[in-house]
């Protein structure tokens, strides 16, 4: 997904902007560019391809300015190309614009501008912004007024960065729906779409909210609200450091993040339990009466967060006895929703900036639902617009393939489920304390599960040339399989699907041939025999069968070609461990195939377009 960075101050803008863009590479992109102003001249360099392509050109023809903006583009309108890359400039080469998001009404604006004589060079939606600013500059007193006029014409999502020869000592940054932060320096200031881009320079930041504009000069930052009134904003201090956002000795972010799970899960769980085994969920302020008022729960999310929601549904329904529906966020607003002020909507999003999830949030709010979000990013859009926020404390997740965000989301659901069960009096206080005691043991069990890596490397070797693979399981294990399949396909590019084990025989079993890998997740005692029968069905048809289980391997040795054993925990918590071998299998298969594990093709870390 696109990344933006801007700088104004005493350093060379090129150095700071390029450094920041490098830190955003993990978001996924296909081209990049930079624009600076120096001695009254605006200079532009932009190219299709990796940042190294841009760097090479900058070595030959460096930028000297101390004010600049830069962009990594992930194509939405118009294919990746030099001309479609950002920044975009006006015809007189006096204004440059970078943009994250999508301008929904760009076609009508483009037509208007073409009718007025503007010539478009790119196929992007963004180019309308720069021409619109140019148009209003002709009648405005300054660049800020022109930007305000232009922005008032836009519909859609945008984080914009603008520099202009007319006012070379300022950068203007505007936000609607796409993430934007402003970093505070000493004799220098910054803006970016994401914290790692500027963390090397400052920890003090402002989160820009929707419809706000920042006018950034080297010694000053002024914020305006949507009515153009100057507003005062609260600063935030970032507590995590660059080390947490870099590889720390591991070859890839994904492997580092898999190995960080014991700590991430411990951070998420342990500080929320007091010495008497009570959960302290002080960010969730739903009281006793409100809980009794809730008829049902909707969990809404995308991708891995959606898969975590499937586990959340199972846990909440089984322990708290509340009906739960899980919806894919991009479908939610087009489905028939049965939601009202008696519905609790739980939004799950690692980044807190996923466009589909934000759109679902808007709709749920409009219908009067109480919104509880589970997110990993403090101050993110999802968090700021929720009634209650449960922060997973996983630290920054950089690899596109989500791992520690998923396990900490499960930890969040376990805690929410247990607390709801207590509030709804579905479990006695005694049971509650016992379950919390079991929860406290999870980080240690996650640590022990990391020992499965060796076995997973062997399995990766055996499946690396497969054309397709399958995960099967029942109940919770089926949901873990969904996440296992997503991990394997997104980074190994092996076509992988996950099925409820009993459903295979209704069609999919036709795809099983000699050596097709079938990975069965087997942790649920009550479903054990049934799933074992389904494993036999695929084994009989030549499948290479692997079981991920918490059972004694001697008891099931005859049922599979390979077995990965994870520690035994309370049945309801088993998924948080069973998923770890699935993560390792995906990671090592991808490595063995020589893929770019942290930046898989066609994918972006944070999907901020619908
Ligand atoms: O930031 P979010 O949790 O809202 O992101 C949702 C999905 O885009 C994300 O989980 C995606 O599926 C992962 N990259 C998969 O590993």
Boltz pocket constraint, residues with backbone or C-beta under 6 A from the ligand:
constraints:
  - pocket:
      binder: B
      contacts: [[A, 302], [A, 303], [A, 304], [A, 305], [A, 306], [A, 348], [A, 349], [A, 350], [A, 351], [A, 352], [A, 353], [A, 354], [A, 357], [A, 399], [A, 400], [A, 401], [A, 402], [A, 403], [A, 486], [A, 490], [A, 604], [A, 605], [A, 606], [A, 607]]
      max_distance: 6.0
